[in-house]
Amino acid sequence: MLSFHFLQKGAGSDLEEEIDFRGGNVHVITSKESWDQKILEANKDGKIVVANFSASWCGPCRMIAPLYKELSQKYPSLMFLTIDVDELMEFSSSWDIRATPTFLFLKDGQQLDKLIGANRPELEKKIIMIVDSLVQCSKGSN
């Protein structure tokens, strides 16, 4: 006999929905205005933005959240953002987000790179490449 389990929003599901995307140096984006503010801040500080488009119901998003938080602490020269695609559907669609998690890498508000899926080694590799390129740029400008 097959049984099906459905996640239900409502009573008793608070634990189910509360993945801790916060913490470390991760900023949770809850509006287009807060996104714009963080992008302006990153541009002013010369930081590259790593944007994690995820969802509370997404298993792979839950699995990669602790690594994302850890990376945000390890690489303070980058700005780490998290966007819940269910809370900001239209905004997420404007960035062509079709799967969760999707990580965008932005400089001056423009997309440099994209990673779809909770691929730990690839996420770490892309972040290290970006950090290395920032180090090279700053050495070249001295």
Salt bridges, closest charged atoms under 4 A:
GLU16 OE2 - ARG62 NH2 3.94
ASP20 OD2 - LYS69 NZ 3.37
ASP36 OD1 - LYS32 NZ 2.71
GLU41 OE1 - LYS38 NZ 3.50
ASP45 OD1 - LYS44 NZ 3.92
ASP96 OD1 - ARG98 NE 2.77
ASP113 OD2 - LYS126 NZ 2.91
GLU122 OE1 - LYS125 NZ 3.64
GLU122 OE2 - LYS126 NZ 3.97
